[in-house]
Amino acid sequence: MDSLEAILKNSPSDSIRFITLIKLSQENQYKDLTKASAYSGQALALAEKKQWVWGKSKAYGQESFLATISGDYATAMKYDNQNLQLVIAQKDSLSIAETLGFLGNDYKDLGKYDEAYYYFTQSFKVARAIPDSLKMAIAIHNIGTVLSDLGQYDLALDHFKISSKISLAINDLDGIAYDLDAMGDVYRRKKEYNKAEEYLLKALKSIRERKLTVIEPRALTHIAHLYFIMSDLPKSLAYYDTASRVYGRTSNTFGEAEVNLGISEVFIEQGKFDQAQVLIEKSLKTAQGLSAERMEIDCYQKLSNLAERKGDFKSALIFHKNFKVMEDSLFSQEMLEKVFQDQLRFQTENKDSEIANLSKVTFEQDSELRRQEFLSNILVVVVALTAILLFTVYRSGQRRKRINKLLIEHQEEIKRRSIELEQLNQVKDKFFSIISHDLRSPINALSGILELLSNKQITQEEFATLTQEMRVQFNHTRTLINNLLDWALLQMDKLKIQPEKIELSKVINENFTLVQSLQLKEMNLVNQVEPGLFGWGDLNMINLIFRNLILNAIKFSDIGGAIEISANQDGNFYVLAVKDYGVGISPDVQKILFDKTTGYSTRGTANEKGTGLGLILCKEFIEKNGGQIWLESEEGKGSTFYFTIKKA
């Protein structure tokens, strides 16, 4: 430090002073963040004064890093965007890949997963084109973190394993530490706690050996959260305290706020409600100041849980509403749809690349075959003996068979991949076909209402009536988008079964509560399933099945009608029945109701629209969980849909 200060003071060269300022900032970044920021600011001012493009790029990168380790991701994003423009203008592919990755991390830390996924995949494409294995490994790891946060745990693990394999091949030991930590956190989310503990402790050991200060507190927080879930509260607090000290050294207010949220959970379990509330409110203030929406959502959820534990149900409801509004905004259908489309596009491009590589291998093998045949002919001419000629022909024949077999195998592989691409295109065509047909109406209706409002051509009474109608249309649209996304993922075999123990009565009540907030028919929803009956299946899929069957029953029932759900035992299964007293279904329609090639749909008693996807999804999800679905119906008297679920 003294030597660098001396160079800074005595050097007449501006470029040497600039490099020294950057070095001093880096030396101080984990010791004195205020000093580090001051040196970096001086470096940036000098680069801008001298109009050094290379200098501004270095200074932007350092300013972004300092903002990141202090938890100010919005400021980091500003500098990364400025740096991206510079490196693109310089056509510096390596820096472009790196800066795209930094921008992706900024968006991910702020909870903008669609933008994060886009920048990470762009970083991978640039790194692959260079090619640069290290940047490819980092991009694949980063894509895995987005998938993990969106609940696609198996797909996330696949990405981390591929990233780790590349890092091992190029001796990138830092990357392996990152992957171990990420995999440990995924196993924790999957409730595989023994595996999670093994990976996280191994990651922390590697991080400390490699002196990776930037991710040490994150690994400590992951371990602390794991021990909290495992009810080892003293260990959990110990790791949280260590993480807090590390974050404190870099003045990382975002990290300290995350740690405070974790400690508040421990305090709640220990009955220290007032101390917990102070920590949560402090974290909420930090989250709002940094525009960290994901953390703000966590704060409202914890405040709601705390108020409920204290018996303050009014406050609990207010906090829960804030939590749901922000969660619906952050994890919106539009954002999830954009991630899905980017994922589909990214996978399709990768398959095209694989096919091109296979074609190249086939061409090389053809060339090798011709060369081998030419050498065989030369050998026949030189030797000119019948016995050797026969032997050579025999060997050539065997060789040709082997090569032809390889060629056939590669052709089959190309054909298989072409079929996969065709199926992906069919999914895309179906997806956009339904969107163009069923989403246009509510959007056009909303546009018309807004036009009337802007021209003051509509009364308050008319507006209230139209609002009710628009609510019905948008509820249909929301259900449509949910079903479309689930259906598309199902077609690509991206939905993985994660079975668990499910209390059926509780799940039914939760879906009744959700549906009552969406429908306007004032239905009488009756849960006849006794508490204490536990099924075995994937909770998300079972929720979708109940939700679709209940909405379907409401759709074909009159206002004020009744919907009843009951359960009976049948060996190792429960038979669930969703009964309505609506219009019923004709025998002809019953035969094609679950046929996904027809996509049959008709309007409900209140003119509600449908797509025909709901019951098809129900059938496929029920079968994936080891059950069956059927129905009984009589026109004019109602319908009963039955499905089976394994006993826990």
Order of alpha helices (4+ residues) and beta strands (2+ residues): alpha-alpha-alpha-alpha-alpha-alpha-alpha-alpha-alpha-alpha-alpha-alpha-alpha-alpha-alpha-alpha-alpha-alpha-alpha-alpha-alpha-beta-alpha-beta-beta-alpha-beta-beta-alpha-alpha-beta-beta
